[in-house]
Amino acid sequence: MASKELLHGTLDVLILQVLAEEPRHGYAIGQRILALSRDVLGIEHGSLYPALYRMERRGWLKASWGVSEQNRRAKVYSLTASGRRELERGKSEWQRFAKAVAWVLSSGREAAS
Amino acid sequence: MGPLERTGGRLVSWLAYLRLRARALLWRRRVEWEIEEELRLHVELERQELLRSGLDARTARAEAERRFGDFQRIREECRQLYTLPGSTVQTAGSTTSKGDLDMLLQDLRFALRALRHRPGITAVAVVTLTLGIGANVAIFSVVHAVLWRALPVDHPERIVVAQTHETDTGQTFSSVTYPDYLDFRAQTDVFEEVAILTNRGFDLAGTGEPERVRGLAVSEAYFPILRTMPVLGRALEPGDFAPGAPEAAVLGEGLWRRRFGGDPGVLGRPVRLSGRAYTVVGVVDTTKVLPSFPEVFVPLDFGSSPPDSLMRRDNYFLQAFARLRDGTSLDEARARLAVLSRRIAEEVPEDRANVESVLIGVRERLVRPEMRLALKLLLGAVGLVLAVACFNVANLLLTRALERRREMAVRLALGAGRGRLARQLLVEGLVLAAASCTLGLAVGHLGLRGLLAMVPSGVPLPDDIGLDGPVVAFGLVVSALTALVFGLVPVWQTTRRGLNDFLRVSSTGGGAAVGSRARSGLVVAEVALSLLLLVTAGLLMRSFHRLSGSEPGVELRDRLTLTVRLPGSRYPEKPQVDRFYGELLDRIERLPRVRSAAATSWLPVGGGGVELQRAHLAEGMPEPPAGPEVPAAWNVVTPGYFETSGIRLLAGRDFDRTDRQGSPPVMMVNEAFAEQMFPSESPLGKRVRSWRDEDLLREVIGVVSNVRLDGLADPWQPIVYVPARQTEWPRLQALLVETEGDPMALADAVRAEVWDLDGELPVTDMATLETLAASSLGRERFVAFLLGTFALVALALASVGLYGLVSCSVSQRTREIGVRMALGALGGDILAMVVRQGLRLALLGVGLGLGAAFVAGRAVEALLFQVSASDPSTYVGVALLLAGVALVASLVPALRATRIDPLRVLRYE
């Protein structure tokens, strides 16, 4: 099921992670995230491409034109050095965030029902 | 990861970002197509996925497209990410998605619409700026052509002119002697080449009317020094200087075009110059190198001068011109000449004791220091006028921007960036500047024509002044600067306040006006600059007034002058000359309405002639350096000259028919001479000789009053008069005729008498003495007139600016005034309040202006005649004038303020 309220930042980190494996075009990035997340995170097309363009503008990705599996021209994205750095930063920040949320949720005080 | 890496990384990202933006801007269509391609691929892959999972073709495609959502919207969003600056994109519909170029075009459209919306303000702004820029372009054309434009010679900075400087009198003149020339030429390590030249006037005949042209007789080295390509044919060559060679002449380009129609067939054609035949061998354009702007060049030839007079160390009649050798600096050359001068002073102290040879650059020689100063003054003045105009326009635009602040506030609230608004105001300013620049160049061109037509004849100017490259560039730069001022001021004022300020002011309508300090500042600056201009103009006008009131020494009214020269070729013998003039004067005196007539070699008050200076010794006095010599102007006249000219006989008698060849030589002197040579006794009966030249003892038979020879600004100088029949040279050159009534009415009759005696004589320069005297002040009058015009324009602009400010302030304070009146203030109080506001600004401006004028006054001191640069009456007068004008400018809105009806105003609360 697709989650519509993914924060920009989270989406960016996912994309960066996927591209850290190998360069891909937009559709493939979406598919890969879906696969890695065991079909939980389906990215809205309306979010994916703007995110890609945004990240390209910020210099985290660079794009080149290649040929897809179907012999069509495809715009392939890859990580830049600053993109790699952003990935590391984003990952550690997400992990901190997740840990903090987990602490709150496991605090154990629940209202008596 | 260290900070350096981070910075490096940021730099790389930024460069990548720029590249993307540039691409998006330059290859927009391609970028759009790429985005489309990318998204289409996605849809296609999706469709195939769906096919694989079992849907039929049509459903698969429909589903794919549906899943892809709003294809257009996504495409737009992506495109915006490439093109919009920094801000986050709002997908909620209303942001217009435009590239940078589109936004610029939109700004342009808005600007044009805004300017059209208030056509009055736009028109006033454009007209004001156009006139300001046009005037600057016109003046700059002249100044550039005279002072700064490249001379049409090779490396003009290496060409120098030699002058002679007298250390005891402090005078410098541009002539040297022939032995000086030989000495210069010997300094081969300093000078590459040295040339000598003399000014010659020629009567050009042979094609059309006889015409007087300015010429130059030059030595062999002249054209090699200049090293320019002739326009046609060749320059003078060594072969032309050989004895017995056919006489060759080179024409100046201006003369060639004017007189010979630019016809290449002029080569080889004969021309008659003052009776001698020359062959034209070429045309050159180097006429602008010397201040006399000669139009024809002939070889210099000393044939008629006896050799011993040529070698005299006190016979200054040549101009010397040289090119410095490569590697020698001007200072080194000057030092060498100083050494040379000292040696000569020791060798011939009687002639050269206090004399030294000096060098100046050819460009310096071209323009006299007063002219240079006057030109720079005019350029500065017209620049100030533009500044005032510019401030006025800035005020106009500021006022208009403030009127639109409500509109701006709303736009700010709706999300337009402050930068965007500022940019739009700037574009409006640029549009105005561009329009004014174009029109200004056109106006400048026309104005230049008019200006050149008004230039008095005494001021020589190059004949090709116009809008060339540097002038147009100047126009562009000036327009850009003005655009900065009146573009940025409104922007700065309207965008620095926050949103609240805008809304608050417009709702309550009271409080301090937004931007009033900037506007006041501009008006104060305008007033100060106007004052500066007015003071300068006032000083120059007073100076001119003093000049034109100066006593000429002759009667100016009812006097006609004309130049009649007898060419040596047709009148070689002195008796012929005497007979001619004798008969001519008799005939003229018999004409009706002619009182008397006389002839002279040198007309007074700038009429010109043979301007000869000779040194005189009283009888019995030893020659210098032991004895005192008195230099004086040497003037050859006919009997009756003094009566005709109105010069008073103070003692003794005038020349008469008994003073002729064979009778005892006589002379008359003026007061100034008598004071110098015979300070404590009467000069009558004493004998004097011009010891370097004639060396003949003449008896002083009369003393006359002083006269200004060179023009009304000339100081009294010693003059010696000699009867024409007792001198060979110089010859009579000009006639002076005393008439009853308008002198010019007799011009034709007089000319007819001349032609009756000799039909081939050119009769030139017919003018009344009044005209001559007036034109001798031509330069001063012209500069004063222009400066006065500029000052008045600045005053008008400043008063309009002040009026506008006070008027606007009254409008803004309408409510406050209403309240005051309701609380009991009388009309008079309101009047006083408003007027006080205007006067306060004006007086501040006057104060600043006076200070500036005091400082700047030093600079124009050299141009003033008997007027001090800090002449108090001028300063006070101008200050009062400005205060008066400011009073009137404030009074009009003040009167309007008193008519405010407090009831009406308060009701709108």
Interface residues (C-beta under 8 A of the other chain):
Chain A: H25 G26 Y27 E44 H45 G46 Y49 P50 Y53 R54 E56 R57 R58 G59 W60 K62 W65 S68 Q70 R72 R73 A74 K75 T80 A81 S82 R85
Chain B: M1 G9 R10 V12 S13 W14 A16 Y17 L20 E34 E37 E38 L39 L41 H42 E44 L45 E46 Q48 R67 F68 G69 D70 R73 I74 E77 C78 L81 Y82 V89
